Amino acid sequence: MTHHQLTENGQLKHFLTIEGLKRDLLTEIMDRAEQFSSISGRQVKKVPLLRGKTIMNLFFENSTRTRTTFELAAKRLSADVMNLNINTSATSKGESLLDTLHNLQAMHTDMFVVRHSQSGAAEFIAQHVAPHVSVINAGDGCHAHPTQAMLDMFTIRRHKQHFPDLRVAIVGDILHSRVARSQIQALSTLGVGEIRVIGPKTLLPADSQTLGVHVYHDMAAGLQDVDVIITLRLQFERMQGALLPSANEYFTSYGLTEDKLKLAKPDAIVMHPGPINRGVEIASTVADGPQSVILEQVTHGIAVRMAVMSMALGSHSEQQETSA
Amino acid sequence: MTTPIEHIDIAQTLQSMAEDIRISLGGKQPLLIGIHSGGVWVAKALAEILGADFFDSTLGTLNIAYYRDDFTRIGMHPQVTPSDLPFAVDDRQLLLVDDVLHSGRTVRAALNEIFDYGRPAAVTLAVLIERDGRELPIQPDIVGQTIELTQNQQIKLINNPGLELELKDHEGPA
Protein backbone atom coordinates (compact mmCIF):
# COMPACT_ATOMS: atom_id res chain seq x y z
CA MET A 1 0.00 0.00 0.00
CA THR A 2 1.38 3.35 -0.98
CA HIS A 3 1.10 6.49 1.07
CA HIS A 4 -0.98 8.41 -1.41
CA GLN A 5 -3.61 9.12 1.23
CA LEU A 6 -1.20 11.68 2.69
CA THR A 7 -0.08 15.03 1.29
CA GLU A 8 3.61 15.74 0.70
CA ASN A 9 3.95 17.13 4.21
CA GLY A 10 2.27 14.14 5.81
CA GLN A 11 -1.23 15.46 6.33
CA LEU A 12 -4.32 13.38 5.74
CA LYS A 13 -5.71 14.03 2.25
CA HIS A 14 -7.81 10.90 1.85
CA PHE A 15 -8.67 8.40 4.58
CA LEU A 16 -8.72 5.01 2.88
CA THR A 17 -7.01 2.63 5.27
CA ILE A 18 -5.20 2.56 8.62
CA GLU A 19 -2.38 0.62 6.99
CA GLY A 20 0.78 2.67 6.66
CA LEU A 21 -0.37 5.52 8.92
CA LYS A 22 1.86 6.54 11.81
CA ARG A 23 0.92 6.50 15.46
CA ASP A 24 1.13 10.31 15.64
CA LEU A 25 -1.54 10.68 12.99
CA LEU A 26 -3.89 8.22 14.68
CA THR A 27 -3.35 10.08 17.96
CA GLU A 28 -4.05 13.39 16.22
CA ILE A 29 -7.37 12.02 14.93
CA MET A 30 -8.33 11.01 18.46
CA ASP A 31 -7.19 14.32 19.97
CA ARG A 32 -9.20 16.31 17.45
CA ALA A 33 -12.22 14.06 18.01
CA GLU A 34 -11.91 14.81 21.71
CA GLN A 35 -12.01 18.52 20.91
CA PHE A 36 -15.04 18.14 18.65
CA SER A 37 -17.00 15.97 21.06
CA SER A 38 -17.80 18.95 23.32
CA ILE A 39 -19.76 20.61 20.50
CA SER A 40 -22.58 18.06 20.80
CA GLY A 41 -23.40 19.39 24.26
CA ARG A 42 -24.04 22.96 23.15
CA GLN A 43 -27.23 24.77 22.32
CA VAL A 44 -26.16 25.14 18.68
CA LYS A 45 -24.52 21.81 17.91
CA LYS A 46 -22.38 23.03 15.04
CA VAL A 47 -19.34 25.08 14.14
CA PRO A 48 -18.80 26.90 10.84
CA LEU A 49 -15.48 25.23 10.02
CA LEU A 50 -16.54 23.59 6.73
CA ARG A 51 -19.14 26.15 5.72
CA GLY A 52 -19.49 26.20 1.94
CA LYS A 53 -17.93 22.75 1.44
CA THR A 54 -19.96 20.10 -0.36
CA ILE A 55 -19.75 16.50 0.81
CA MET A 56 -21.37 13.57 -1.00
CA ASN A 57 -22.11 10.35 0.83
CA LEU A 58 -21.83 7.69 -1.89
CA PHE A 59 -23.32 4.53 -0.47
CA PHE A 60 -23.24 1.61 -2.87
CA GLU A 61 -24.09 -0.66 0.04
CA ASN A 62 -26.69 -0.26 2.78
CA SER A 63 -25.85 1.41 6.03
CA THR A 64 -27.77 3.30 8.67
CA ARG A 65 -25.33 4.05 11.48
CA THR A 66 -22.29 4.89 9.40
CA ARG A 67 -24.18 6.98 6.85
CA THR A 68 -26.11 8.85 9.54
CA THR A 69 -23.08 9.64 11.65
CA PHE A 70 -21.11 10.79 8.58
CA GLU A 71 -24.05 13.00 7.67
CA LEU A 72 -24.35 14.42 11.19
CA ALA A 73 -20.59 14.97 11.36
CA ALA A 74 -20.68 16.95 8.11
CA LYS A 75 -23.66 18.97 9.30
CA ARG A 76 -22.06 19.76 12.67
CA LEU A 77 -19.13 21.20 10.69
CA SER A 78 -21.62 23.24 8.60
CA ALA A 79 -20.83 21.48 5.32
CA ASP A 80 -23.56 20.81 2.78
CA VAL A 81 -24.07 17.09 2.57
CA MET A 82 -25.89 14.94 0.02
CA ASN A 83 -26.74 11.28 0.49
CA LEU A 84 -26.70 9.18 -2.65
CA ASN A 85 -27.97 5.67 -2.57
CA ILE A 86 -26.30 4.46 -5.71
CA ASN A 87 -27.95 1.02 -5.80
CA THR A 88 -31.25 2.63 -6.53
CA SER A 89 -29.81 5.31 -8.77
CA ALA A 90 -27.73 5.90 -11.87
CA THR A 91 -25.63 2.73 -11.93
CA SER A 92 -28.80 0.66 -12.05
CA LYS A 93 -29.51 2.48 -15.32
CA GLY A 94 -26.20 1.28 -16.69
CA GLU A 95 -23.94 4.27 -15.98
CA SER A 96 -20.37 3.27 -15.09
CA LEU A 97 -18.88 4.12 -11.71
CA LEU A 98 -16.44 6.55 -13.29
CA ASP A 99 -19.18 8.33 -15.21
CA THR A 100 -21.23 8.67 -12.03
CA LEU A 101 -18.19 9.99 -10.24
CA HIS A 102 -17.29 12.54 -12.92
CA ASN A 103 -20.85 13.83 -12.95
CA LEU A 104 -20.89 14.30 -9.20
CA GLN A 105 -17.49 15.95 -9.31
CA ALA A 106 -18.81 18.33 -11.96
CA MET A 107 -21.18 19.58 -9.25
CA HIS A 108 -18.11 20.98 -7.40
CA THR A 109 -17.97 18.37 -4.69
CA ASP A 110 -15.15 18.72 -2.15
CA MET A 111 -15.37 15.29 -0.55
CA PHE A 112 -16.73 11.84 -1.28
CA VAL A 113 -17.56 9.46 1.54
CA VAL A 114 -17.66 6.04 -0.09
CA ARG A 115 -19.10 2.70 0.98
CA HIS A 116 -18.89 -0.16 -1.47
CA SER A 117 -19.15 -3.95 -1.39
CA GLN A 118 -15.96 -4.27 -3.47
CA SER A 119 -12.60 -4.12 -1.72
CA GLY A 120 -10.52 -1.26 -3.10
CA ALA A 121 -13.48 0.82 -4.32
CA ALA A 122 -12.64 3.90 -2.24
CA GLU A 123 -9.04 3.78 -3.35
CA PHE A 124 -10.09 3.48 -6.99
CA ILE A 125 -12.26 6.55 -6.60
CA ALA A 126 -9.45 8.43 -4.84
CA GLN A 127 -7.21 7.73 -7.82
CA HIS A 128 -9.71 9.25 -10.22
CA VAL A 129 -10.93 12.39 -8.46
CA ALA A 130 -9.59 15.89 -9.10
CA PRO A 131 -6.65 16.99 -6.89
CA HIS A 132 -8.79 19.21 -4.63
CA VAL A 133 -11.22 16.41 -3.76
CA SER A 134 -10.86 14.17 -0.68
CA VAL A 135 -12.16 10.62 -0.37
CA ILE A 136 -13.08 8.93 2.91
CA ASN A 137 -13.52 5.17 2.98
CA ALA A 138 -16.71 4.28 4.85
CA GLY A 139 -16.15 0.57 4.31
CA ASP A 140 -15.00 -1.34 1.22
CA GLY A 141 -15.79 -5.05 0.90
CA CYS A 142 -13.73 -7.13 3.31
CA HIS A 143 -10.83 -4.66 3.11
CA ALA A 144 -11.04 -1.68 5.48
CA HIS A 145 -13.29 0.52 7.56
CA PRO A 146 -10.84 3.05 8.98
CA THR A 147 -13.27 5.51 10.63
CA GLN A 148 -14.95 2.64 12.48
CA ALA A 149 -11.55 1.48 13.72
CA MET A 150 -10.68 5.00 14.88
CA LEU A 151 -13.94 5.50 16.75
CA ASP A 152 -13.26 2.15 18.44
CA MET A 153 -9.75 3.31 19.40
CA PHE A 154 -11.23 6.57 20.67
CA THR A 155 -13.76 4.63 22.78
CA ILE A 156 -11.02 2.41 24.18
CA ARG A 157 -8.88 5.44 25.01
CA ARG A 158 -11.80 7.09 26.82
CA HIS A 159 -11.98 4.09 29.16
CA LYS A 160 -8.47 2.69 29.28
CA GLN A 161 -6.02 5.45 28.36
CA HIS A 162 -2.70 3.65 28.01
CA PHE A 163 -2.67 1.33 24.98
CA PRO A 164 0.58 -0.61 25.67
CA ASP A 165 -0.89 -1.99 28.93
CA LEU A 166 -3.93 -3.47 27.22
CA ARG A 167 -4.98 -6.94 26.17
CA VAL A 168 -7.67 -6.74 23.48
CA ALA A 169 -9.72 -9.66 22.13
CA ILE A 170 -11.63 -9.52 18.86
CA VAL A 171 -14.26 -12.24 18.71
CA GLY A 172 -16.05 -13.76 15.75
CA ASP A 173 -16.08 -13.40 12.02
CA ILE A 174 -12.63 -11.95 11.40
CA LEU A 175 -12.45 -13.38 7.88
CA HIS A 176 -15.20 -11.19 6.42
CA SER A 177 -14.65 -8.22 8.67
CA ARG A 178 -13.14 -5.04 7.27
CA VAL A 179 -13.72 -3.64 10.76
CA ALA A 180 -11.47 -6.27 12.34
CA ARG A 181 -8.76 -5.73 9.74
CA SER A 182 -8.69 -1.97 10.37
CA GLN A 183 -8.93 -2.48 14.14
CA ILE A 184 -5.96 -4.84 14.19
CA GLN A 185 -3.88 -2.34 12.19
CA ALA A 186 -4.90 0.52 14.49
CA LEU A 187 -4.34 -1.46 17.69
CA SER A 188 -0.87 -2.54 16.63
CA THR A 189 0.07 0.95 15.38
CA LEU A 190 -0.99 2.33 18.77
CA GLY A 191 1.23 -0.25 20.47
CA VAL A 192 -1.41 -2.36 22.22
CA GLY A 193 0.28 -4.98 24.41
CA GLU A 194 -1.55 -8.04 23.12
CA ILE A 195 -4.12 -8.49 20.37
CA ARG A 196 -6.11 -11.72 20.31
CA VAL A 197 -8.54 -13.00 17.73
CA ILE A 198 -11.03 -15.63 18.78
CA GLY A 199 -13.22 -17.62 16.39
CA PRO A 200 -13.78 -20.87 14.55
CA LYS A 201 -11.11 -21.81 11.99
CA THR A 202 -13.54 -21.20 9.14
CA LEU A 203 -13.98 -17.54 10.15
CA LEU A 204 -10.33 -16.65 10.76
CA PRO A 205 -8.16 -15.65 7.82
CA ALA A 206 -5.46 -18.13 6.87
CA ASP A 207 -2.82 -15.48 7.52
CA SER A 208 -4.00 -14.64 11.07
CA GLN A 209 -0.62 -15.46 12.58
CA THR A 210 1.13 -13.03 10.28
CA LEU A 211 -1.12 -10.16 11.38
CA GLY A 212 0.79 -10.09 14.65
CA VAL A 213 -2.12 -11.41 16.68
CA HIS A 214 -2.59 -14.39 18.96
CA VAL A 215 -5.14 -16.84 17.62
CA TYR A 216 -7.61 -18.69 19.86
CA HIS A 217 -10.35 -21.11 18.87
CA ASP A 218 -11.62 -21.40 22.42
CA MET A 219 -13.50 -18.52 24.08
CA ALA A 220 -12.60 -19.53 27.64
CA ALA A 221 -8.87 -19.37 26.92
CA GLY A 222 -9.07 -16.32 24.67
CA LEU A 223 -11.04 -14.12 27.05
CA GLN A 224 -8.81 -14.79 30.04
CA ASP A 225 -7.77 -11.45 31.63
CA VAL A 226 -8.54 -9.23 28.65
CA ASP A 227 -9.29 -5.50 29.10
CA VAL A 228 -11.36 -5.03 25.95
CA ILE A 229 -13.68 -7.46 24.13
CA ILE A 230 -14.73 -6.52 20.62
CA THR A 231 -17.53 -8.72 19.33
CA LEU A 232 -18.19 -8.76 15.59
CA ARG A 233 -21.34 -9.33 13.62
CA LEU A 234 -21.67 -12.58 11.73
CA GLN A 235 -21.72 -11.37 8.14
CA PHE A 236 -24.11 -13.83 6.57
CA GLU A 237 -24.35 -11.72 3.43
CA ARG A 238 -20.62 -12.18 2.69
CA MET A 239 -20.46 -15.89 3.48
CA GLN A 240 -20.24 -18.30 0.63
CA GLY A 241 -20.71 -21.98 1.38
CA ALA A 242 -21.17 -23.73 4.71
CA LEU A 243 -18.81 -21.91 7.06
CA LEU A 244 -21.00 -22.43 10.09
CA PRO A 245 -23.30 -25.22 11.25
CA SER A 246 -25.94 -22.80 12.60
CA ALA A 247 -26.35 -19.48 14.37
CA ASN A 248 -27.47 -21.33 17.51
CA GLU A 249 -24.41 -23.49 17.61
CA TYR A 250 -22.24 -20.45 17.00
CA PHE A 251 -23.80 -18.72 19.99
CA THR A 252 -23.06 -21.73 22.20
CA SER A 253 -19.37 -21.66 21.28
CA TYR A 254 -18.60 -18.01 20.55
CA GLY A 255 -21.54 -15.92 21.73
CA LEU A 256 -20.54 -13.52 24.50
CA THR A 257 -22.62 -14.39 27.54
CA GLU A 258 -22.42 -13.11 31.11
CA ASP A 259 -20.63 -16.30 32.15
CA LYS A 260 -17.95 -15.94 29.48
CA LEU A 261 -17.58 -12.25 30.23
CA LYS A 262 -16.56 -13.15 33.80
CA LEU A 263 -13.33 -14.63 32.42
CA ALA A 264 -12.17 -11.20 31.32
CA LYS A 265 -10.91 -8.57 33.75
CA PRO A 266 -13.70 -7.27 36.02
CA ASP A 267 -13.47 -3.80 34.44
CA ALA A 268 -13.30 -5.07 30.85
CA ILE A 269 -15.39 -3.16 28.32
CA VAL A 270 -17.55 -4.84 25.67
CA MET A 271 -17.73 -3.36 22.19
CA HIS A 272 -19.57 -4.14 18.95
CA PRO A 273 -19.52 -2.13 15.71
CA GLY A 274 -23.22 -2.85 15.11
CA PRO A 275 -25.67 -3.85 13.94
CA ILE A 276 -25.83 -6.54 16.62
CA ASN A 277 -27.42 -9.94 16.19
CA ARG A 278 -28.76 -10.56 19.69
CA GLY A 279 -28.42 -14.17 20.70
CA VAL A 280 -25.94 -14.88 17.88
CA GLU A 281 -22.66 -13.14 18.69
CA ILE A 282 -23.71 -11.50 21.94
CA ALA A 283 -26.35 -12.08 24.62
CA SER A 284 -28.80 -9.26 25.21
CA THR A 285 -27.88 -9.11 28.90
CA VAL A 286 -24.26 -8.37 27.90
CA ALA A 287 -25.09 -5.98 25.06
CA ASP A 288 -27.30 -3.96 27.43
CA GLY A 289 -25.19 -4.62 30.52
CA PRO A 290 -22.98 -2.29 32.58
CA GLN A 291 -19.76 -3.23 30.77
CA SER A 292 -21.18 -2.53 27.32
CA VAL A 293 -19.99 0.66 25.57
CA ILE A 294 -21.78 -0.15 22.31
CA LEU A 295 -23.93 2.99 22.25
CA GLU A 296 -20.97 5.15 23.26
CA GLN A 297 -19.23 3.88 20.13
CA VAL A 298 -22.09 5.29 18.07
CA THR A 299 -21.85 8.68 19.79
CA HIS A 300 -18.08 8.81 19.34
CA GLY A 301 -18.51 8.03 15.65
CA ILE A 302 -19.72 11.58 15.06
CA ALA A 303 -16.73 13.32 16.67
CA VAL A 304 -14.22 10.99 15.02
CA ARG A 305 -15.76 11.57 11.60
CA MET A 306 -15.75 15.32 12.23
CA ALA A 307 -12.04 15.06 12.98
CA VAL A 308 -11.23 13.06 9.85
CA MET A 309 -13.36 15.24 7.55
CA SER A 310 -11.89 18.50 8.80
CA MET A 311 -8.33 17.20 8.68
CA ALA A 312 -8.73 15.96 5.10
CA LEU A 313 -10.36 19.16 3.85
CA GLY A 314 -7.89 21.30 5.83
CA SER A 315 -4.97 19.64 4.07
CA HIS A 316 -6.01 21.34 0.81
CA SER A 317 -5.32 24.78 2.27
CA GLU A 318 -3.29 27.18 0.17
CA GLN A 319 -0.47 27.53 2.68
CA GLN A 320 0.62 25.82 5.87
CA GLU A 321 2.11 28.54 8.07
CA THR A 322 -0.14 30.39 10.48
CA SER A 323 -0.91 34.01 9.76
CA ALA A 324 -0.52 36.85 12.23
CA MET B 1 -2.33 58.71 22.92
CA THR B 2 0.24 56.02 22.40
CA THR B 3 2.77 54.52 24.82
CA PRO B 4 6.12 53.03 23.71
CA ILE B 5 5.95 49.31 24.38
CA GLU B 6 9.00 49.26 26.64
CA HIS B 7 7.26 51.70 28.99
CA ILE B 8 4.15 49.59 29.42
CA ASP B 9 3.74 48.34 32.98
CA ILE B 10 1.42 45.35 32.63
CA ALA B 11 0.53 45.08 36.33
CA GLN B 12 -0.42 48.74 36.47
CA THR B 13 -2.33 48.50 33.20
CA LEU B 14 -4.35 45.56 34.54
CA GLN B 15 -5.13 47.57 37.69
CA SER B 16 -6.53 50.45 35.72
CA MET B 17 -8.53 48.11 33.46
CA ALA B 18 -10.01 46.47 36.56
CA GLU B 19 -11.04 49.90 37.85
CA ASP B 20 -12.78 50.69 34.55
CA ILE B 21 -14.55 47.32 34.67
CA ARG B 22 -15.69 47.94 38.24
CA ILE B 23 -17.18 51.28 37.21
CA SER B 24 -18.97 50.04 34.10
CA LEU B 25 -20.06 46.55 35.17
CA GLY B 26 -20.22 46.70 38.99
CA GLY B 27 -23.52 45.26 40.27
CA LYS B 28 -24.41 43.72 36.91
CA GLN B 29 -23.18 40.24 37.92
CA PRO B 30 -21.17 39.89 34.72
CA LEU B 31 -19.80 36.61 33.36
CA LEU B 32 -16.15 36.56 32.34
CA ILE B 33 -14.90 35.00 29.07
CA GLY B 34 -11.28 34.91 27.90
CA ILE B 35 -10.17 34.13 24.34
CA HIS B 36 -7.42 31.50 24.06
CA SER B 37 -4.68 31.83 24.99
CA GLY B 38 -3.59 35.42 25.78
CA GLY B 39 -7.13 36.57 26.56
CA VAL B 40 -7.49 33.82 29.16
CA TRP B 41 -4.33 35.02 30.93
CA VAL B 42 -5.58 38.61 30.98
CA ALA B 43 -9.04 37.51 32.15
CA LYS B 44 -7.51 35.49 35.00
CA ALA B 45 -5.41 38.45 36.09
CA LEU B 46 -8.44 40.76 36.02
CA ALA B 47 -10.52 38.26 38.03
CA GLU B 48 -7.80 38.12 40.64
CA ILE B 49 -7.75 41.90 41.03
CA LEU B 50 -11.54 42.26 41.04
CA GLY B 51 -12.05 39.48 43.58
CA ALA B 52 -14.06 36.28 43.76
CA ASP B 53 -17.45 37.96 44.15
CA PHE B 54 -17.29 40.34 41.22
CA PHE B 55 -18.04 37.77 38.53
CA ASP B 56 -21.01 35.44 38.79
CA SER B 57 -19.19 32.26 37.77
CA THR B 58 -15.77 30.81 37.13
CA LEU B 59 -13.93 31.91 34.01
CA GLY B 60 -15.23 30.80 30.62
CA THR B 61 -12.75 30.19 27.82
CA LEU B 62 -13.26 30.43 24.08
CA ASN B 63 -11.19 28.85 21.37
CA ILE B 64 -12.23 30.37 18.09
CA ALA B 65 -10.30 27.90 15.91
CA TYR B 66 -13.51 26.50 14.40
CA TYR B 67 -14.89 29.98 13.70
CA ARG B 68 -11.93 31.45 11.85
CA ASP B 69 -12.42 32.89 8.38
CA ASP B 70 -9.18 31.52 6.92
CA PHE B 71 -9.68 27.71 7.04
CA THR B 72 -9.53 27.49 3.25
CA ARG B 73 -6.26 29.41 3.26
CA ILE B 74 -4.36 27.88 6.16
CA GLY B 75 -6.22 24.72 7.20
CA MET B 76 -6.53 23.32 10.69
CA HIS B 77 -4.90 24.86 13.74
CA PRO B 78 -2.28 22.52 15.13
CA GLN B 79 -3.59 22.46 18.70
CA VAL B 80 -7.06 23.31 19.84
CA THR B 81 -8.13 23.44 23.47
CA PRO B 82 -11.92 23.21 23.32
CA SER B 83 -14.05 26.14 24.35
CA ASP B 84 -15.53 25.84 27.80
CA LEU B 85 -18.33 28.09 28.98
CA PRO B 86 -19.41 26.75 32.40
CA PHE B 87 -22.58 28.87 32.42
CA ALA B 88 -25.61 29.81 30.30
CA VAL B 89 -25.03 33.10 28.46
CA ASP B 90 -28.72 33.86 27.82
CA ASP B 91 -29.78 37.32 29.03
CA ARG B 92 -26.48 37.84 30.84
CA GLN B 93 -23.94 40.65 30.80
CA LEU B 94 -20.69 39.24 29.39
CA LEU B 95 -17.18 40.59 29.65
CA LEU B 96 -15.15 39.32 26.70
CA VAL B 97 -11.38 39.64 27.16
CA ASP B 98 -8.51 39.38 24.68
CA ASP B 99 -4.85 40.32 24.85
CA VAL B 100 -4.41 42.27 21.62
CA LEU B 101 -7.06 43.83 19.38
CA HIS B 102 -5.64 44.12 15.86
CA SER B 103 -7.72 43.22 12.77
CA GLY B 104 -10.86 42.50 14.78
CA ARG B 105 -11.29 39.10 13.14
CA THR B 106 -10.71 37.15 16.35
CA VAL B 107 -13.41 39.13 18.17
CA ARG B 108 -15.78 38.65 15.22
CA ALA B 109 -15.23 34.89 15.48
CA ALA B 110 -15.63 34.95 19.27
CA LEU B 111 -18.95 36.82 19.04
CA ASN B 112 -20.23 34.28 16.51
CA GLU B 113 -19.25 31.44 18.80
CA ILE B 114 -20.85 33.06 21.85
CA PHE B 115 -24.14 33.37 19.98
CA ASP B 116 -24.03 29.63 19.26
CA TYR B 117 -24.28 29.15 23.02
CA GLY B 118 -27.21 31.51 23.46
CA ARG B 119 -28.31 35.16 23.40
CA PRO B 120 -26.51 37.37 25.89
CA ALA B 121 -28.06 40.65 27.12
CA ALA B 122 -24.83 42.55 26.34
CA VAL B 123 -21.17 41.91 25.56
CA THR B 124 -18.46 44.29 26.75
CA LEU B 125 -15.03 43.96 25.13
CA ALA B 126 -11.86 44.49 27.18
CA VAL B 127 -8.38 44.27 25.65
CA LEU B 128 -4.96 44.72 27.19
CA ILE B 129 -3.52 46.25 24.01
CA GLU B 130 -5.42 48.08 21.33
CA ARG B 131 -3.32 48.54 18.22
CA ASP B 132 -4.06 50.00 14.78
CA GLY B 133 -4.93 47.91 11.73
CA ARG B 134 -8.63 47.19 12.16
CA GLU B 135 -10.26 45.38 9.25
CA LEU B 136 -13.71 45.14 10.79
CA PRO B 137 -15.95 47.66 12.61
CA ILE B 138 -15.09 46.34 16.08
CA GLN B 139 -14.03 48.63 18.92
CA PRO B 140 -13.10 47.84 22.54
CA ASP B 141 -15.01 49.23 25.54
CA ILE B 142 -12.17 48.86 28.00
CA VAL B 143 -8.57 49.37 26.88
CA GLY B 144 -5.32 48.84 28.76
CA GLN B 145 -2.93 50.57 26.36
CA THR B 146 -3.25 51.98 22.86
CA ILE B 147 -0.23 51.62 20.61
CA GLU B 148 0.64 52.28 17.00
CA LEU B 149 2.85 49.88 15.09
CA THR B 150 3.99 49.51 11.52
CA GLN B 151 2.29 46.96 9.30
CA ASN B 152 5.17 44.51 9.68
CA GLN B 153 5.25 44.68 13.45
CA GLN B 154 3.42 42.20 15.58
CA ILE B 155 2.81 42.46 19.31
CA LYS B 156 2.16 39.37 21.34
CA LEU B 157 1.47 38.59 24.99
CA ILE B 158 3.60 35.78 26.40
CA ASN B 159 3.35 34.01 29.74
CA ASN B 160 6.84 33.31 30.92
CA PRO B 161 5.30 32.62 33.54
CA GLY B 162 4.76 36.33 34.28
CA LEU B 163 2.92 38.27 31.56
CA GLU B 164 5.24 40.06 29.11
CA LEU B 165 4.80 41.79 25.80
CA GLU B 166 6.89 40.73 22.85
CA LEU B 167 7.37 42.86 19.74
CA LYS B 168 8.31 41.13 16.51
CA ASP B 169 9.12 42.33 13.03
CA HIS B 170 8.22 40.01 10.24
CA GLU B 171 9.13 40.21 6.59
CA GLY B 172 6.69 40.86 3.80
CA PRO B 173 3.12 42.09 3.91
CA ALA B 174 1.17 41.58 7.13
Interface residues (C-beta under 8 A of the other chain):
Chain A: Q11 R32 E34 Q35 S38 I39 R42 Q43 V44 K46 V47 P48 L49 L50 S310 M311 G314 S315 H316 S317 E318 Q319 Q320 E321 T322 S323 A324
Chain B: Y66 Y67 D70 F71 T72 R73 I74 G75 M76 H77 V80 T81 P82 S83 D84 H102 N112 E113 F115 D116 Y117 G118 Q154 H170 A174
